[in-house]
Amino acid sequence: MPNAIEQIVDAYVRLKNRRGLDELMMHRQRLAVDLKSRSGYDFSLPIGQIDEEIAIIEAGLSRLKADNSTI
């Protein structure tokens, strides 16, 4: 069963919403930078999850780019 981020990315790809994917990517990147700069707590689990989400978004951007190049 796909998780929420996969469903969101799939919807953006189907709608050819590059801007939405870019904004989603920027948000996740900002979260990652913020968590990596913090100390006093082990943030490795949420950082790992955000990194996985970034990879899913990158795959969506690649799919969108591939779809646009075949048109």
C-alpha positions as CSV (number, residue, x, y, z in Angstrom):
1,M,0.0,0.0,0.0
2,P,1.5,3.3,-1.0
3,N,2.1,5.9,1.7
4,A,0.8,9.4,1.7
5,I,3.8,11.1,0.0
6,E,3.7,8.5,-2.8
7,Q,0.0,9.2,-3.4
8,I,0.6,13.0,-3.4
9,V,3.5,12.7,-5.8
10,D,1.5,10.4,-8.1
11,A,-1.3,12.9,-8.2
12,Y,1.1,15.8,-9.0
13,V,2.6,13.7,-11.8
14,R,-0.8,12.8,-13.2
15,L,-1.8,16.4,-13.2
16,K,1.6,17.4,-14.6
17,N,2.0,19.8,-11.7
18,R,5.7,20.5,-11.7
19,R,5.4,23.5,-9.5
20,G,3.6,21.5,-6.8
21,L,6.4,18.9,-6.9
22,D,9.1,21.6,-6.7
23,E,7.4,23.2,-3.7
24,L,7.0,19.8,-2.0
25,M,10.7,19.2,-2.6
26,M,11.8,22.6,-1.2
27,H,9.7,22.1,1.9
28,R,11.2,18.7,2.6
29,Q,14.7,20.0,2.0
30,R,14.2,22.9,4.4
31,L,12.9,20.4,7.0
32,A,16.0,18.2,6.5
33,V,18.4,21.2,6.9
34,D,16.5,22.3,10.0
35,L,16.6,18.9,11.6
36,K,20.3,18.3,10.7
37,S,21.2,21.6,12.4
38,R,19.6,20.7,15.7
39,S,21.3,19.0,18.6
40,G,20.4,17.5,21.9
41,Y,18.2,14.8,20.5
42,D,18.6,12.0,18.0
43,F,16.8,13.1,14.8
44,S,18.1,10.3,12.7
45,L,14.7,8.6,12.3
46,P,12.8,11.7,11.0
47,I,15.8,12.7,8.9
48,G,15.8,9.3,7.3
49,Q,12.1,9.5,6.6
50,I,12.5,13.0,5.1
51,D,15.4,11.7,2.9
52,E,13.1,8.8,1.7
53,E,10.4,11.3,0.9
54,I,12.9,13.5,-1.1
55,A,13.9,10.4,-3.1
56,I,10.2,9.7,-3.9
57,I,9.7,13.3,-5.0
58,E,12.8,13.2,-7.1
59,A,11.5,10.0,-8.8
60,G,8.2,11.8,-9.5
61,L,10.1,14.8,-11.0
62,S,12.0,12.3,-13.2
63,R,8.7,10.7,-14.3
64,L,7.2,14.0,-15.1
65,K,10.3,15.0,-17.1
66,A,10.2,11.7,-19.0
67,D,6.5,12.2,-19.8
68,N,7.1,15.7,-21.1
69,S,10.0,14.5,-23.3
70,T,7.8,11.9,-25.0
71,I,5.1,14.4,-26.0
